[in-house]
Structure formats: structure tokens, C-alpha cells
């Protein structure tokens, strides 16, 4: 895991969002800009690194973590080991995200809780984006299996 420097590492927090949480904000670019004011490291993680790359390019966000094809669990363990901040906060959207945070030793906030604390506005993802996410997850679930005929 490579943690890149933003040059402004004055905060005591390493802040990590799931892709779903980042998508839930009305203005992800503004959320990340605001978070950089008080966080040493800020980034997005998901099991689908291509989707994270597309999201950060679309919104002009700098992800402090050089992601590789690794699951969220391994990525979060690597990030925690690579950063020396006293707090590691994971912003997610599901019970699975909460379990993940608890198992790897990160504080957990839902996107709604983070938005309320920081004054960020939540938005609704586009219906096509939501549907595409479901289709992508289903495709990854079945392709590459010995029983899948295509």
C-alpha cells in the first residue's frame, strides 16, 4: 500500500470512505476538500478499484491511497500500518462496513453521521448508477466460476 503525501498533513486523522459513502454526498469534491483541511490522509476504498479510479477522475478527487486489486480488508490493514495518525476513521454505508471497521481497528461512522458532524450535504445517487452497481456486483459474483457458461 502506498500512501501519498498531500503536503498538508497537519491533521490527526486518517479518513477513509467506501465508494458507496463517497457517492452518497451531494458534492463529493467539496467533501474531500473540506476533509483535507483537518485530516492527514483522505481516500476512497472499494473492492472494485476500477470504479474508485473512475469516481476520483470524474469528481477531480485526489485519493491518497494507491489502490491495487486487493479487498477492502487488506487495504484498510495496510493503510493503518502505513499511517502514523492517532485516529483512523472509516465512513461507510452498511452493517458490513461497520463490521469491517471494528475488525480492523478503525472508528466507524455512517455517511449520514459524518455528513451531520461535518455539515456536508447528502444527495441521491443517480438511479442508473445504483442499478449499474448492482449489475457489476452480480457480474463479479458469477463470472469466473466453473459453473458459469459464458
C-alpha positions as CSV (number, residue, x, y, z in Angstrom):
1,X,0.0,0.0,0.0
2,X,1.4,3.4,-0.9
3,X,0.2,6.4,1.0
4,X,0.9,9.6,-1.0
5,X,1.6,12.9,0.7
6,X,-0.7,15.8,0.0
7,X,1.8,18.2,1.5
8,X,-0.7,19.3,4.2
9,X,-0.5,16.6,6.8
10,X,-1.5,18.7,9.8
11,X,-4.5,16.6,10.9
12,X,-4.5,13.7,13.4
13,X,-7.0,11.7,11.4
14,X,-6.7,9.2,8.5
15,X,-10.1,9.3,6.9
16,X,-11.3,6.6,4.5
17,X,-14.6,6.4,2.7
18,X,-16.2,3.5,1.0
19,X,-17.1,4.2,-2.6
20,X,-20.8,4.0,-1.6
21,X,-20.3,6.6,1.1
22,X,-18.4,8.9,-1.3
23,X,-21.2,8.6,-3.8
24,X,-23.8,9.5,-1.2
25,X,-22.6,13.1,-0.8
26,X,-24.2,15.8,-2.9
27,X,-20.8,17.3,-3.7
28,X,-18.0,14.7,-3.2
29,X,-15.3,17.2,-4.4
30,X,-16.3,19.7,-1.7
31,X,-16.5,16.9,1.0
32,X,-13.0,15.8,0.2
33,X,-11.6,19.4,0.1
34,X,-13.2,20.1,3.5
35,X,-11.9,16.8,4.9
36,X,-8.3,17.6,3.8
37,X,-8.4,20.7,6.0
38,X,-8.4,18.6,9.2
39,X,-7.2,15.2,8.0
40,X,-3.6,14.0,7.3
41,X,-4.8,11.4,4.7
42,X,-8.1,11.1,2.9
43,X,-9.2,8.5,0.4
44,X,-11.7,6.0,-1.0
45,X,-11.6,2.3,-0.9
46,X,-13.7,-0.4,-2.6
47,X,-13.3,-4.0,-3.8
48,X,-13.6,-2.6,-7.3
49,X,-10.5,-0.4,-7.8
50,X,-11.5,0.5,-11.4
51,X,-14.8,2.0,-10.1
52,X,-12.8,4.0,-7.5
53,X,-10.5,5.3,-10.2
54,X,-13.4,6.3,-12.4
55,X,-15.1,8.1,-9.5
56,X,-12.0,10.1,-8.4
57,X,-11.3,11.1,-12.1
58,X,-15.0,12.2,-12.6
59,X,-15.0,14.3,-9.4
60,X,-11.5,15.6,-9.5
61,X,-10.6,14.0,-6.2
62,X,-7.1,13.1,-5.1
63,X,-7.1,9.7,-3.5
64,X,-4.2,9.4,-1.0
65,X,-4.0,5.7,-1.4
66,X,-2.5,3.9,-4.4
67,X,-5.1,1.1,-4.7
68,X,-4.3,-2.3,-6.0
69,X,-6.5,-5.3,-6.7
70,X,-7.0,-6.1,-3.1
71,X,-10.1,-6.3,-1.0
72,X,-11.1,-3.6,1.4
73,X,-10.0,-5.6,4.5
74,X,-6.4,-5.9,3.3
75,X,-6.3,-2.3,2.1
76,X,-7.5,-1.0,5.4
77,X,-5.0,-3.1,7.3
78,X,-2.2,-1.8,5.0
79,X,-3.3,1.8,5.4
80,X,-3.5,1.6,9.1
81,X,0.1,0.2,9.2
82,X,1.4,2.8,6.8
83,X,0.0,5.9,8.5
84,X,1.0,7.3,11.9
85,X,-2.1,9.3,12.8
86,X,-3.6,8.6,16.2
87,X,-7.1,8.2,14.7
88,X,-8.3,6.1,11.7
89,X,-11.9,6.8,10.7
90,X,-13.8,4.7,8.2
91,X,-17.0,6.2,6.6
92,X,-19.3,3.6,5.2
93,X,-22.9,2.8,4.4
94,X,-23.7,-0.7,5.6
95,X,-23.5,-3.1,8.6
96,X,-20.8,-5.0,6.7
97,X,-18.7,-1.7,6.6
98,X,-19.2,-1.3,10.3
99,X,-18.1,-4.9,11.0
100,X,-15.1,-4.4,8.7
101,X,-14.1,-1.2,10.7
102,X,-14.5,-2.9,14.0
103,X,-12.5,-6.0,12.9
104,X,-9.5,-4.0,11.6
105,X,-9.5,-1.4,14.4
106,X,-10.9,1.7,12.7
107,X,-13.6,4.0,14.1
108,X,-16.8,3.8,12.1
109,X,-19.2,6.5,11.0
110,X,-22.1,6.1,8.6
111,X,-22.1,8.6,5.7
112,X,-25.2,10.2,7.3
113,X,-23.3,10.6,10.7
114,X,-20.2,12.0,9.0
115,X,-22.3,14.5,7.0
116,X,-24.2,15.7,10.1
117,X,-20.9,16.2,12.1
118,X,-19.1,18.0,9.3
119,X,-22.0,19.9,7.8
120,X,-21.9,18.0,4.4
121,X,-25.0,17.6,2.3
122,X,-26.2,14.2,1.3
123,X,-27.5,13.6,-2.2
124,X,-29.1,10.7,-4.0
125,X,-27.1,8.6,-6.5
126,X,-28.5,8.6,-10.0
127,X,-30.8,5.6,-10.5
128,X,-28.7,4.3,-13.4
129,X,-25.6,4.5,-11.2
130,X,-27.3,2.5,-8.5
131,X,-28.5,-0.1,-11.0
132,X,-25.1,-0.3,-12.6
133,X,-23.5,-1.0,-9.2
134,X,-25.9,-3.9,-8.6
135,X,-25.3,-5.3,-12.1
136,X,-21.5,-5.0,-11.6
137,X,-21.7,-6.8,-8.3
138,X,-23.8,-9.6,-9.7
139,X,-21.4,-10.0,-12.7
140,X,-18.4,-10.3,-10.4
141,X,-20.2,-12.8,-8.3
142,X,-21.0,-15.2,-11.2
143,X,-18.2,-14.7,-13.7
144,X,-15.1,-16.8,-13.3
145,X,-17.0,-19.6,-11.7
146,X,-16.6,-23.1,-13.1
147,X,-20.4,-23.4,-13.5
148,X,-20.8,-20.1,-15.3
149,X,-21.3,-20.9,-19.1
150,X,-20.3,-17.6,-20.5
